[in-house]
Amino acid sequence: MEANKNLTCRLTGEEFRKRKALLKKEIFEAVGKIVELNDGYLFKFEEEGGFGSKLMELDAAERACCPFFEIKLHFQPYKKGIDLEISGQEGVKEFLKTELLS
């Protein structure tokens, strides 16, 4: 899918739709708060639980299909939550908004 001419996910058609549905259901439904950044978004997960491994898997999978993402994970002390930041070059924020947050 293409948000602008410089950002193209390597997944196409049905693969992309399945991945998008999976991310929304397994990852983004659990977000407690979304913070808008200049070049992307910060997703705050309140409870750590077993979510850390899911987010590390997300990092690996997204780097394979969307190499233009800059992904940062921050585990809060005392298991007080996890922050996932996805940002990058111009257009990444709009790509995220259009494809994952709509």
PEGICOR-V290951 format. One record per residue. N is the residue number from 0. SS is DSSP state (H for helix, E for strand, C for the rest). OMEGA is omega as a letter, one per 30 degrees, with the letter a starting at -180 (NA if undefined). Layout:
{{N:SS:OMEGA} {N:SS:OMEGA}}
This chain:
{{0:C:a} {1:E:l} {2:E:l} {3:E:a} {4:C:a} {5:C:a} {6:E:a} {7:E:l} {8:C:a} {9:C:l} {10:C:l} {11:C:l} {12:H:a} {13:H:l} {14:H:a} {15:H:a} {16:H:l} {17:H:a} {18:H:l} {19:H:l} {20:H:l} {21:H:l} {22:H:l} {23:H:a} {24:H:a} {25:H:a} {26:C:a} {27:H:l} {28:H:a} {29:H:a} {30:C:l} {31:C:a} {32:E:l} {33:E:l} {34:E:l} {35:E:l} {36:C:l} {37:C:a} {38:C:l} {39:E:a} {40:E:l} {41:E:a} {42:E:a} {43:E:l} {44:E:a} {45:C:a} {46:C:a} {47:C:a} {48:C:l} {49:C:a} {50:H:a} {51:H:a} {52:H:l} {53:H:a} {54:H:l} {55:H:l} {56:H:l} {57:H:l} {58:H:a} {59:H:a} {60:H:a} {61:H:l} {62:H:l} {63:H:a} {64:H:a} {65:C:a} {66:C:l} {67:C:l} {68:E:l} {69:E:a} {70:E:l} {71:E:l} {72:E:l} {73:E:l} {74:E:a} {75:C:l} {76:H:l} {77:H:l} {78:H:a} {79:C:l} {80:C:a} {81:E:l} {82:E:l} {83:E:l} {84:E:l} {85:E:a} {86:E:l} {87:E:a} {88:C:l} {89:C:l} {90:C:a} {91:H:a} {92:H:l} {93:H:l} {94:H:l} {95:H:a} {96:H:a} {97:H:a} {98:H:a} {99:C:a} {100:C:a} {101:C:NA}}
